[in-house]
Amino acid sequence: MRRDVRVSFLLYDERSGFIGASISSTAVRVGVQLPEVEREVRWPEVAAIARAAEESGFESIWVGDHLLYRGGGRPERGPWDAWTQLAALAVLTSRVRLGPLVAATAFHEPGPIARMAASIDEISGGRFVLGLGAGWNETEFRAFGFPFDRTVSRFAESFDIVRRLLAGEHVTLEGEFHTVDDAVLLPPPRRRVPIMLGSNGARMLGIALPYVDAWNTWFSSYGNTVEGFANLRADIDAACLRADRDPGELIHSACVLVKIGDRQSERPYDVPPVRGKDLAAHLRQLAEAGADEAILVLDPIDERSTREAAAVIVDGK
């Protein structure tokens, strides 16, 4: 069904500050992912890209939570710690929402995950979104000593503890993988931190959909096409109904791989990217297919591409 959709993309004017500007008839919020392992990036450049994203009008910025990549014919590589970056970004920025895309529950005990989320939300003034997943990259699990068996079952216990702590509960649970005894977050969070699930797996959806505020999919999971997202959105809506959840209450978020300009690519492609000149139209079509949010994964990921992506969205209105 075609939606009657409208959305604004924020623009920045140095004299008057942030102003609203409609780019077209889309109803999709537009965010951007910061560099992860495309190349080695030092903090000053990460900070510059984040500032550029906020100044250019993006609604959110996101940081991948990974430890180490090997293989694929590329040198071994790893990003900076996601949680440390997010705490710094909470101070560096003033408007954008921010969060991990997505945090692997396997890498930390659930209590510290909830505490870090509440703390960054406090520091940011209520702009944090807790993206959660089970993790998938066996290389980093093995390298850093995290169990790689029964990842979904481990996620289920961790997720239960995290969401209840963030809801302000005193939590006691003696599980197979995690144990907490009358745990509580103090100081208490000022609000219930929103949670976004990063998974399309049937069991993961069944565990999380009754509780999460948003769902996100990586671009390769739907082919980076509007048709692919529409089909996946239908599957997620069906999963919502099975979980006794109104699909209309869930924010549907899609990562979008975008090639900006003609510079050399920083990553191999497993799906065709959206070209910059087509981005505004693609976002309109995604919104009509049911996307509430698009998180751009730019190639290359740098300050120039971030500003150019914002410009082509506005120019494409």
Backbone torsions as a table, in degrees:
resi	resn	phi	psi	omega
1	MET	NA	131.0	178.7
2	ARG	-75.3	129.5	-179.1
3	ARG	-91.9	145.4	170.0
4	ASP	-82.5	99.7	-167.0
5	VAL	-122.2	143.3	176.1
6	ARG	-143.5	139.5	176.2
7	VAL	-150.7	152.0	177.6
8	SER	-109.7	149.9	174.2
9	PHE	-112.6	128.3	-176.2
10	LEU	-75.5	134.4	174.5
11	LEU	-113.9	157.7	-179.0
12	TYR	-115.9	127.0	175.8
13	ASP	-115.3	122.8	-173.0
14	GLU	-62.6	-25.9	-178.2
15	ARG	-84.9	-38.6	-173.1
16	SER	-113.2	-4.0	179.9
17	GLY	88.7	-154.8	-176.1
18	PHE	-75.7	134.2	177.8
19	ILE	-131.6	149.8	178.9
20	GLY	-82.3	143.8	177.9
21	ALA	-147.6	120.5	180.0
22	SER	-75.2	130.3	178.5
23	ILE	-93.6	-25.4	178.6
24	SER	176.9	-150.8	-178.6
25	SER	-98.1	30.4	180.0
26	THR	-88.6	155.6	177.2
27	ALA	-121.1	33.6	-174.5
28	VAL	-111.1	131.9	173.1
29	ARG	-79.5	140.0	-173.2
30	VAL	-115.4	120.0	175.0
31	GLY	-119.3	-179.1	-178.1
32	VAL	-145.1	142.6	175.9
33	GLN	-88.7	140.7	175.0
34	LEU	-83.1	164.2	-177.0
35	PRO	-57.5	147.1	178.6
36	GLU	-124.1	-83.9	-178.9
37	VAL	-127.1	19.7	178.1
38	GLU	-62.6	-36.1	177.0
39	ARG	-162.8	171.0	178.0
40	GLU	-77.1	122.9	-177.6
41	VAL	-124.6	126.4	177.5
42	ARG	-87.8	161.3	-172.2
43	TRP	-55.9	-42.7	-179.5
44	PRO	-55.0	-36.2	178.0
45	GLU	-73.5	-39.7	175.6
46	VAL	-56.7	-46.3	-179.4
47	ALA	-62.8	-40.2	179.8
48	ALA	-64.9	-39.3	178.2
49	ILE	-66.2	-41.6	178.9
50	ALA	-62.4	-42.5	177.6
51	ARG	-63.3	-42.2	179.4
52	ALA	-62.0	-40.1	179.4
53	ALA	-62.5	-44.4	-179.5
54	GLU	-68.3	-44.8	-179.3
55	GLU	-65.0	-33.3	-176.8
56	SER	-78.4	-15.0	175.3
57	GLY	111.3	3.0	177.1
58	PHE	-62.8	147.8	-174.3
59	GLU	-86.4	-21.9	-177.0
60	SER	-153.8	158.0	172.6
61	ILE	-131.6	147.5	-170.8
62	TRP	-136.2	148.7	-177.0
63	VAL	-126.8	128.1	176.7
64	GLY	-69.8	147.3	179.5
65	ASP	-112.3	87.3	178.2
66	HIS	-136.2	165.0	-175.2
67	LEU	-116.4	-39.2	-172.7
68	LEU	-165.3	135.9	172.0
69	TYR	-121.1	140.5	172.3
70	ARG	-139.0	155.0	174.0
71	GLY	94.3	-169.8	-179.2
72	GLY	69.2	18.6	-180.0
73	GLY	74.0	15.1	-178.6
74	ARG	-120.8	157.9	177.2
75	PRO	-62.4	154.0	175.0
76	GLU	-64.0	144.8	-170.9
77	ARG	-155.2	155.9	178.4
78	GLY	-158.1	152.3	-179.6
79	PRO	-92.4	171.9	170.3
80	TRP	-69.2	159.8	-178.4
81	ASP	-60.5	129.7	-175.4
82	ALA	-64.3	-46.3	-174.6
83	TRP	-66.7	-39.2	178.1
84	THR	-64.8	-43.2	176.8
85	GLN	-60.4	-44.2	-176.8
86	LEU	-64.0	-37.3	176.8
87	ALA	-63.5	-41.7	178.0
88	ALA	-67.3	-41.2	179.8
89	LEU	-65.4	-29.3	177.7
90	ALA	-62.6	-32.0	178.0
91	VAL	-85.5	-37.0	-175.7
92	LEU	-68.0	-33.4	-176.4
93	THR	-106.3	168.8	-178.6
94	SER	-133.4	-15.0	-173.8
95	ARG	-123.9	-43.6	-171.2
96	VAL	-66.7	146.5	165.7
97	ARG	-72.1	155.7	-178.9
98	LEU	-149.8	151.1	-179.6
99	GLY	-175.2	170.9	175.0
100	PRO	-80.3	145.2	-177.3
101	LEU	-124.3	80.1	-16.9
102	VAL	-117.2	164.6	-179.7
103	ALA	-75.4	130.8	177.0
104	ALA	-81.6	119.5	179.8
105	THR	-63.2	-19.8	-178.7
106	ALA	-69.2	-21.6	-171.4
107	PHE	-86.8	-11.4	179.6
108	HIS	-145.9	153.7	170.9
109	GLU	-65.3	151.7	-175.1
110	PRO	-62.4	-36.5	179.1
111	GLY	-59.1	-52.2	176.0
112	PRO	-60.6	-34.4	176.2
113	ILE	-59.6	-47.8	-179.9
114	ALA	-63.2	-40.9	-179.8
115	ARG	-65.7	-43.2	178.8
116	MET	-63.8	-41.7	179.3
117	ALA	-62.1	-46.2	-179.9
118	ALA	-64.7	-38.4	-178.9
119	SER	-67.6	-44.7	179.9
120	ILE	-68.0	-35.0	176.1
121	ASP	-62.8	-39.6	177.4
122	GLU	-64.7	-47.5	-178.8
123	ILE	-61.3	-38.5	-176.3
124	SER	-82.9	-5.6	-177.3
125	GLY	74.9	33.8	176.0
126	GLY	85.9	34.1	-178.0
127	ARG	-113.1	7.9	-173.5
128	PHE	-90.9	141.1	172.5
129	VAL	-123.7	127.1	-177.7
130	LEU	-91.6	97.0	172.6
131	GLY	-80.1	131.6	-176.3
132	LEU	-131.3	144.1	172.9
133	GLY	-153.4	177.8	-177.0
134	ALA	-88.6	-19.3	-172.4
135	GLY	90.7	153.6	-174.0
136	TRP	-145.8	-19.4	-171.5
137	ASN	-87.0	98.6	-174.3
138	GLU	-58.4	-32.5	-178.7
139	THR	-55.7	-48.5	-177.0
140	GLU	-73.3	-31.3	174.6
141	PHE	-60.6	-51.6	-177.6
142	ARG	-64.8	-43.4	-175.4
143	ALA	-62.5	-37.9	-175.0
144	PHE	-104.9	8.8	170.0
145	GLY	82.2	25.1	177.9
146	PHE	-96.2	136.0	179.2
147	PRO	-61.7	136.0	-179.3
148	PHE	-107.2	4.0	178.1
149	ASP	-90.0	150.3	172.4
150	ARG	51.3	46.7	-174.6
151	THR	-63.5	-34.8	-179.5
152	VAL	-71.4	-41.3	177.2
153	SER	-63.0	-39.4	177.0
154	ARG	-64.9	-41.4	177.1
155	PHE	-59.3	-42.9	-175.9
156	ALA	-57.3	-46.1	179.6
157	GLU	-66.4	-45.5	-179.3
158	SER	-62.3	-45.5	-179.4
159	PHE	-59.4	-42.3	179.9
160	ASP	-60.1	-43.8	-179.7
161	ILE	-68.6	-46.3	-177.2
162	VAL	-60.6	-50.5	-175.5
163	ARG	-65.0	-36.1	-179.8
164	ARG	-71.5	-38.5	175.6
165	LEU	-62.9	-44.0	-179.8
166	LEU	-67.7	-21.2	175.5
167	ALA	-82.5	-1.0	177.5
168	GLY	91.4	10.4	-177.9
169	GLU	-81.1	154.9	160.6
170	HIS	-83.6	124.9	-170.9
171	VAL	-117.7	126.0	171.6
172	THR	-123.3	126.6	179.7
173	LEU	-154.4	128.0	172.5
174	GLU	-112.9	92.9	-175.2
175	GLY	-99.8	-173.8	178.5
176	GLU	-75.4	-28.4	-175.6
177	PHE	-117.8	-28.0	-175.7
178	HIS	-134.8	145.2	177.4
179	THR	-134.4	130.5	171.7
180	VAL	-133.7	147.6	-175.7
181	ASP	-129.9	99.4	-179.9
182	ASP	57.2	43.7	178.3
183	ALA	-76.0	145.0	178.3
184	VAL	-152.9	149.2	178.3
185	LEU	-88.5	120.7	175.7
186	LEU	-136.1	135.1	-5.5
187	PRO	-57.7	153.0	-178.9
188	PRO	-67.4	141.7	176.2
189	PRO	-58.7	145.9	178.9
190	ARG	-71.1	-19.9	179.4
191	ARG	-153.6	171.0	173.0
192	ARG	-81.2	113.5	-178.1
193	VAL	-64.0	127.4	179.6
194	PRO	-67.1	146.5	-178.3
195	ILE	-119.1	136.6	177.2
196	MET	-120.4	129.1	176.6
197	LEU	-87.1	131.9	174.7
198	GLY	-110.9	76.9	-179.8
199	SER	-166.7	150.1	172.1
200	ASN	-114.2	3.3	-177.6
201	GLY	-69.0	141.0	-174.9
202	ALA	-59.3	-45.6	-179.6
203	ARG	-66.8	-41.8	178.7
204	MET	-61.7	-42.5	178.0
205	LEU	-62.3	-43.1	179.7
206	GLY	-62.8	-35.3	179.7
207	ILE	-71.2	-44.2	-166.9
208	ALA	-99.9	-30.5	-173.1
209	LEU	-58.1	-31.5	177.3
210	PRO	-63.7	-14.7	-169.7
211	TYR	-124.5	-28.2	-170.6
212	VAL	-77.3	160.0	178.6
213	ASP	-90.7	-25.9	-174.6
214	ALA	-147.2	159.2	175.1
215	TRP	-130.6	138.5	179.7
216	ASN	-128.5	145.4	174.8
217	THR	-125.2	142.1	175.2
218	TRP	-74.1	152.3	-172.5
219	PHE	-61.9	-36.2	-177.8
220	SER	-70.9	-17.6	-179.0
221	SER	-73.7	-17.1	178.5
222	TYR	-128.7	12.0	175.6
223	GLY	80.9	3.4	179.8
224	ASN	61.2	28.8	179.5
225	THR	-121.7	155.5	177.9
226	VAL	-63.2	-44.3	179.7
227	GLU	-61.5	-42.8	178.9
228	GLY	-61.9	-40.9	178.2
229	PHE	-66.6	-41.9	180.0
230	ALA	-58.8	-42.1	178.7
231	ASN	-65.7	-41.9	179.4
232	LEU	-68.3	-38.4	177.4
233	ARG	-59.1	-40.0	178.0
234	ALA	-63.1	-39.5	177.4
235	ASP	-64.6	-41.0	-179.9
236	ILE	-67.1	-39.6	177.3
237	ASP	-61.6	-40.7	177.7
238	ALA	-64.3	-39.3	177.4
239	ALA	-65.2	-36.4	175.9
240	CYS	-60.1	-45.8	-178.8
241	LEU	-63.9	-38.4	176.6
242	ARG	-64.9	-29.1	179.4
243	ALA	-91.3	10.2	-179.3
244	ASP	59.6	41.8	180.0
245	ARG	-122.7	133.0	177.1
246	ASP	-70.9	117.7	-179.3
247	PRO	-58.2	-28.0	-179.6
248	GLY	-69.2	-14.9	178.0
249	GLU	-84.9	-12.2	-173.5
250	LEU	-97.7	133.5	172.2
251	ILE	-78.2	124.3	-178.9
252	HIS	-100.8	114.8	-172.0
253	SER	-118.9	137.2	-179.1
254	ALA	-130.1	130.5	168.3
255	CYS	-75.9	142.4	-177.2
256	VAL	-130.3	120.3	176.5
257	LEU	-80.2	125.1	-174.2
258	VAL	-129.7	126.3	174.4
259	LYS	-94.2	119.4	-178.6
260	ILE	-103.0	121.2	175.6
261	GLY	69.2	-163.3	-174.8
262	ASP	-112.8	12.6	179.0
263	ARG	-69.8	163.2	-177.8
264	GLN	-60.9	138.1	179.9
265	SER	-69.9	147.9	179.1
266	GLU	-99.5	-2.3	-174.4
267	ARG	-147.8	151.2	170.3
268	PRO	-74.3	150.0	-179.1
269	TYR	-103.3	129.7	169.5
270	ASP	-101.8	-7.8	172.9
271	VAL	-142.3	156.2	178.2
272	PRO	-67.4	134.7	177.1
273	PRO	-78.7	158.7	168.4
274	VAL	-78.8	133.1	177.9
275	ARG	-81.0	147.4	-176.0
276	GLY	-53.8	-40.2	-177.9
277	LYS	-65.2	-20.1	-178.6
278	ASP	-101.4	2.2	-168.9
279	LEU	-65.4	-45.8	-178.0
280	ALA	-59.8	-45.2	178.6
281	ALA	-64.5	-39.2	179.3
282	HIS	-62.1	-41.2	179.1
283	LEU	-65.4	-38.9	175.9
284	ARG	-59.9	-44.8	-178.6
285	GLN	-68.1	-36.9	176.1
286	LEU	-61.5	-42.7	178.7
287	ALA	-61.4	-42.5	178.9
288	GLU	-65.6	-25.6	177.8
289	ALA	-85.0	-1.7	174.6
290	GLY	110.8	8.7	177.9
291	ALA	-81.1	133.9	174.5
292	ASP	-97.2	-21.3	-176.3
293	GLU	-147.2	140.9	172.5
294	ALA	-123.8	127.1	176.7
295	ILE	-108.8	112.6	-174.4
296	LEU	-80.1	131.0	172.0
297	VAL	-108.9	100.3	-170.0
298	LEU	-85.7	148.9	173.4
299	ASP	-132.6	113.8	-4.4
300	PRO	-74.5	160.2	175.6
301	ILE	-97.4	99.6	176.6
302	ASP	-154.7	179.6	-176.2
303	GLU	-63.8	-41.8	-179.4
304	ARG	-60.2	-47.5	-179.7
305	SER	-63.2	-37.4	-179.3
306	THR	-61.6	-45.9	179.8
307	ARG	-70.2	-37.3	179.1
308	GLU	-66.7	-37.8	178.4
309	ALA	-62.8	-43.6	177.5
310	ALA	-61.1	-41.6	-178.1
311	ALA	-65.3	-41.6	-177.8
312	VAL	-70.6	-29.3	175.8
313	ILE	-64.6	-47.1	-178.6
314	VAL	-67.6	-43.9	-179.5
315	ASP	-65.9	-25.9	-178.1
316	GLY	-82.4	3.0	-178.8
317	LYS	-66.5	NA	NA
